[in-house]
Amino acid sequence: MTAASDLAFDPWDPAFVADPYPAYAELRARGRVFHYEPSDQWLVPHHADVSALLRDRRLGRTYQHRFTHEDFGRTPPPPEHEPFHVLNDHGMLDLEPPDHTRIRRLVSKAFTPRTVERLRPYVHRLADELVAALVHAGGGDLLADVAEPLPVAVIAEMLGIPERDRDLLRPWSAAICGMYELNPSEQTAVRAVRASVEFSQYLRELIAARRAEPGEDLISGLIAAHDAGDRLTEQEMISTAVLLLNAGHEATVNATANGWWALFRNPDQLAAVRADHSLVPSAVEELMRYDTPLQLFERWVLDEIEIDGTTIPRGAEIALLFGSANHDPEVFSAPDRLDLTRRDNPHISFSAGIHYCIGAPLARIELAASMTALLEQAPALRLTAEPRRRPNFVMRGLEGLSVEVG
């Protein structure tokens, strides 16, 4: 078995973070699973394996529904990190059945096709307004001016976050999401704990206000479900709201910025979608595949598994490489080529199995709305400076994307 440390995989190397796809190709060529010593994880790079393991119930997002930290051979997190872990561990993304099933069933009522479809006019109107402001200014930062405010406003509207408070959300989210990188530093943990405390307190007060005066929002709906007999603790409400706010915009922001940066680097594809706006739906899928906003998703091994003759023991952690799976030539023809007309596109950017992204339909509407608005209102949009990559590997994004309308 080849160790991943013998290959080009290095998530702390800026050159790798800038373009990890050649290293993924090397991983796929060398095998199906590799132990990566620096993070003590088993890397899985092939689409077929990643797709199958996302559905494999011998793996879990948590192990605490079956084992203690000690039983599982893991060191408990330090006590000073507890506010982050309390917040994180009660959200459905990091729960397994039956708790995951119970909370997802309640939340899914807000994400039915009919509910999401009702949001479409609001999303398009907001996208049009944001792009109009960018055009009026002659340009700006596409990430800060369009990519960020659109999904933040949409998910905040769903949850009932007052407009005056929405500027708080992105900094809290960024601080918390820093803990999802590999081997986060103590500084990252301190920021995440502070954000967890502040975010939780804010939502606790908002929940109290909605109890006193219910609205039509999701938080009011969760309170009503609790009062009607569905078991949902206040901590689960808080953790669910934070998860929806974080997941509801983090990937969409990065997908928008990554996508436009990819289009600027592939002018033939940009010209194609400018000439034919009916390509927007397939363009959204292809851009999600081409430069995947979530590069890695982790699972704990609850019961021993075997991959290609290698036994992975209970207690190990598996890193499913979404970015690599989305460039697997066994599944995608010419995977390193951006092709907005690609029809056979089973990318896994929204995950799979019981943890498939509940907000995927809404994210697709948001991505298509902002792209359409930019194509219609800024048909000569162009880059003014090469963007800088954020240093993060797991959540792949840009620091900004400076553009002018031409």
Number of C-alpha atoms within 10 A of each C-alpha: 11 13 14 20 13 9 15 16 20 17 19 13 13 15 10 16 20 18 12 21 19 14 16 23 19 14 24 19 11 14 14 21 27 23 20 20 11 12 12 14 20 22 23 27 29 28 27 14 17 26 19 11 20 23 16 14 13 15 24 25 20 18 20 15 12 11 13 13 14 9 12 17 12 11 10 9 10 8 8 11 16 14 17 21 16 14 22 21 17 21 23 23 22 18 21 21 13 9 18 17 13 15 23 18 11 17 20 13 14 19 18 14 12 10 13 16 15 11 16 15 12 13 23 19 13 22 25 21 15 21 25 17 14 22 18 10 11 14 21 20 18 22 22 16 17 25 28 19 19 24 27 21 21 22 21 22 17 18 21 17 19 11 10 7 10 14 12 13 18 17 11 22 21 15 18 25 17 19 19 15 15 17 12 11 11 11 10 16 18 17 17 24 23 17 22 26 15 15 21 21 13 14 20 16 11 18 20 13 13 19 14 10 9 15 14 11 16 23 25 21 19 26 20 15 14 16 11 9 8 14 13 17 13 16 17 21 24 23 24 23 24 23 19 21 23 20 20 23 26 24 21 24 26 23 28 27 26 24 25 19 18 17 19 15 13 14 10 13 18 18 14 14 20 19 12 11 14 11 17 20 18 19 26 22 21 24 22 27 27 25 27 29 28 23 20 25 18 19 21 20 23 21 14 13 16 10 11 9 10 12 10 18 14 16 19 19 22 26 23 26 22 27 29 27 30 29 28 21 16 12 17 19 14 12 15 16 11 20 19 21 17 14 11 11 15 14 24 20 25 19 19 16 13 17 19 15 16 20 19 16 14 23 24 15 20 27 26 23 23 24 24 23 20 24 20 14 15 20 14 13 17 15 20 14 10 11 14 12 18 15 17 18 24 22 21 24 28 21 15 21 23 17 19 18 19 12
